[in-house]
Amino acid sequence: MLLIGCGILKKEIKLIIEKNKWPLDTLFLDSALHIDFKKLSGKLTSALEKHHGKNIIVFYGCCHPLMEQILEKEHTFRTRGQNCVDILLGYEFFSEELAKGAFFLLEDWALRWDHVVTKTFGNNEKILKDIFQGDRKYLLCVRTPCSGSFEVMAEQAGKKVGLPIKWTDSGLEHLESVLTEAVAKKMKELECKTQE
């Protein structure tokens, strides 16, 4: 089996795979693909086609308007959840913080903030502040047991967009639950195929 997915939680996913001893290889795509639908669909489609027949599970949320059609074409499915943050934090906490005005910042994006944000919105700080302050009230920086130190980068990101930062620590139980469900679903599919 092969998990193809967003690389934003690759350390966490690898840890969970190892812990559960799942027979699952991984191929992680750049998390910055979320900001370019054309590139995301191109890279994901290419990876799915290249590894066709390898019993693929896709680790993505609804990160592309045509996600379900892309997966249907390759006869596979994705993990349950709106996006990686929802999958990590759980829907209830994610929704509460989103409603309060959070923009979620994980280590991967904090470390590559300039690359990810500048590539999308340019380098004009006034425009960046207008965009982020339009409907967001703070950056919620999410630490996991796998996170390194990204406090300095998070502070810099907050300054660039003119938002205060807050911190939350997340366990991996929601992520593990979603992955367990996906692996069980794929194993059941494989079981059914061998019985045909």
C-alpha positions as CSV (number, residue, x, y, z in Angstrom):
1,M,0.0,0.0,0.0
2,L,1.1,3.6,-0.7
3,L,-0.1,6.8,1.0
4,I,0.2,9.8,-1.3
5,G,-0.5,13.1,0.4
6,C,0.3,16.5,1.6
7,G,3.7,16.8,3.3
8,I,2.6,19.3,5.9
9,L,2.3,16.5,8.5
10,K,4.8,14.0,7.1
11,K,6.7,13.6,10.4
12,E,3.5,12.9,12.3
13,I,2.2,10.5,9.7
14,K,5.5,8.5,9.5
15,L,5.5,8.2,13.3
16,I,1.9,6.9,13.3
17,I,2.7,4.4,10.5
18,E,5.7,3.1,12.4
19,K,3.8,2.9,15.7
20,N,1.1,0.8,14.1
21,K,3.5,-1.2,11.9
22,W,1.3,-0.6,8.8
23,P,2.6,-2.0,5.5
24,L,2.4,1.5,4.1
25,D,4.9,3.4,2.0
26,T,4.6,7.1,1.7
27,L,5.0,9.8,-1.0
28,F,4.5,13.3,0.2
29,L,3.8,16.3,-2.0
30,D,4.8,19.9,-1.3
31,S,2.4,21.5,1.2
32,A,2.6,24.7,-0.8
33,L,0.7,23.1,-3.6
34,H,-2.5,24.2,-1.8
35,I,-2.1,27.7,-3.0
36,D,-2.1,26.7,-6.7
37,F,-5.0,24.5,-7.8
38,K,-3.5,23.8,-11.2
39,K,-0.2,22.6,-9.7
40,L,-1.9,20.6,-7.0
41,S,-4.1,18.7,-9.5
42,G,-1.1,18.2,-11.9
43,K,1.2,16.8,-9.2
44,L,-1.4,14.7,-7.5
45,T,-2.7,13.3,-10.8
46,S,0.9,12.6,-12.0
47,A,1.7,10.7,-8.7
48,L,-1.5,8.7,-8.9
49,E,-0.9,7.7,-12.5
50,K,2.8,6.9,-11.8
51,H,1.9,4.6,-8.9
52,H,-1.3,3.2,-10.4
53,G,-2.1,-0.3,-9.1
54,K,-0.2,0.2,-5.8
55,N,-3.3,0.2,-3.6
56,I,-3.2,4.0,-2.9
57,I,-4.6,5.9,0.0
58,V,-4.6,9.7,-0.5
59,F,-4.0,12.0,2.5
60,Y,-5.7,15.2,1.6
61,G,-8.8,17.1,2.6
62,C,-11.0,19.0,0.2
63,C,-8.0,21.0,-0.9
64,H,-9.0,21.2,-4.6
65,P,-12.5,21.8,-6.0
66,L,-12.1,18.7,-8.2
67,M,-10.5,16.5,-5.6
68,E,-13.2,13.8,-5.6
69,Q,-13.1,13.6,-9.5
70,I,-9.3,13.3,-9.5
71,L,-9.5,10.4,-7.0
72,E,-12.5,8.7,-8.7
73,K,-10.6,8.6,-12.0
74,E,-7.8,6.7,-10.3
75,H,-10.2,4.5,-8.3
76,T,-9.0,5.6,-4.9
77,F,-10.2,7.6,-1.9
78,R,-8.9,10.3,0.4
79,T,-8.8,10.6,4.2
80,R,-11.9,12.0,5.9
81,G,-11.7,15.7,6.8
82,Q,-11.9,19.2,5.4
83,N,-8.1,19.8,5.4
84,C,-5.0,18.7,7.2
85,V,-5.6,21.0,10.2
86,D,-9.1,19.6,10.7
87,I,-7.7,16.1,10.5
88,L,-5.0,16.9,13.1
89,L,-7.0,18.9,15.6
90,G,-10.4,17.3,15.2
91,Y,-13.4,19.0,13.6
92,E,-14.9,20.5,16.8
93,F,-11.7,22.3,17.9
94,F,-10.8,23.3,14.4
95,S,-14.3,24.8,13.8
96,E,-14.3,26.7,17.1
97,E,-11.0,28.3,16.4
98,L,-11.8,29.0,12.8
99,A,-15.0,30.8,13.9
100,K,-13.0,32.8,16.4
101,G,-10.8,34.1,13.5
102,A,-7.8,31.7,13.5
103,F,-5.4,31.3,10.6
104,F,-3.7,28.0,11.4
105,L,0.0,27.8,11.2
106,L,1.9,24.5,11.3
107,E,5.6,24.1,11.5
108,D,6.1,23.4,7.8
109,W,4.5,26.6,6.6
110,A,6.1,28.7,9.4
111,L,9.5,27.6,8.3
112,R,8.7,28.4,4.6
113,W,6.3,31.3,5.2
114,D,8.1,33.7,2.9
115,H,8.2,31.2,0.1
116,V,4.6,30.1,0.5
117,V,3.0,33.5,1.1
118,T,5.2,35.7,-1.2
119,K,4.7,33.3,-4.0
120,T,1.0,33.7,-3.7
121,F,0.4,37.3,-2.7
122,G,3.7,39.0,-3.5
123,N,5.9,41.0,-1.2
124,N,3.8,44.0,-0.5
125,E,3.2,44.0,3.3
126,K,0.2,46.3,3.1
127,I,-1.6,43.9,0.7
128,L,-0.5,40.9,2.9
129,K,-2.0,42.6,6.0
130,D,-5.2,43.6,4.2
131,I,-5.6,40.0,3.0
132,F,-4.9,38.3,6.4
133,Q,-6.7,40.9,8.5
134,G,-9.7,40.9,6.3
135,D,-11.3,38.0,8.2
136,R,-8.6,36.5,10.4
137,K,-7.9,37.8,13.9
138,Y,-4.8,35.8,14.9
139,L,-2.3,33.1,13.8
140,L,-2.9,29.9,15.8
141,C,0.4,28.1,15.8
142,V,0.0,24.4,16.2
143,R,2.7,22.3,17.9
144,T,2.7,18.5,17.7
145,P,4.9,15.9,19.5
146,C,7.0,15.9,16.2
147,S,7.4,19.7,15.9
148,G,10.8,21.3,16.2
149,S,11.3,24.9,17.4
150,F,9.5,27.3,15.1
151,E,8.6,30.1,17.5
152,V,10.9,32.7,15.8
153,M,9.5,32.0,12.4
154,A,6.0,32.1,13.7
155,E,6.6,35.5,15.3
156,Q,8.0,36.8,12.0
157,A,5.0,35.5,10.1
158,G,2.7,37.2,12.6
159,K,4.5,40.5,12.2
160,K,4.4,40.4,8.4
161,V,0.6,40.0,8.3
162,G,0.0,42.2,11.4
163,L,-1.7,39.5,13.5
164,P,-1.0,38.3,17.0
165,I,0.1,34.7,17.5
166,K,-1.4,32.2,19.8
167,W,-0.1,28.7,20.5
168,T,-1.8,25.3,20.9
169,D,-0.4,21.9,21.5
170,S,-2.0,19.0,19.6
171,G,-1.7,15.3,20.2
172,L,-1.9,12.9,17.3
173,E,-5.0,11.0,18.3
174,H,-7.3,12.6,15.7
175,L,-4.8,12.2,12.9
176,E,-4.2,8.6,14.0
177,S,-7.9,7.9,14.0
178,V,-8.4,9.2,10.5
179,L,-5.4,7.2,9.2
180,T,-6.6,4.1,11.0
181,E,-10.0,4.4,9.3
182,A,-8.4,4.9,5.9
183,V,-6.0,1.9,6.2
184,A,-8.8,-0.3,7.4
185,K,-11.0,0.8,4.4
186,K,-8.1,0.0,2.0
187,M,-7.4,-3.4,3.6
188,K,-11.1,-4.3,3.4
189,E,-11.1,-3.3,-0.3
190,L,-8.0,-5.6,-0.9
191,E,-9.7,-8.4,1.0
192,C,-12.8,-8.1,-1.2
193,K,-10.6,-8.2,-4.3
194,T,-8.8,-11.4,-3.3
195,Q,-12.1,-13.1,-2.6
196,E,-13.5,-12.3,-6.1
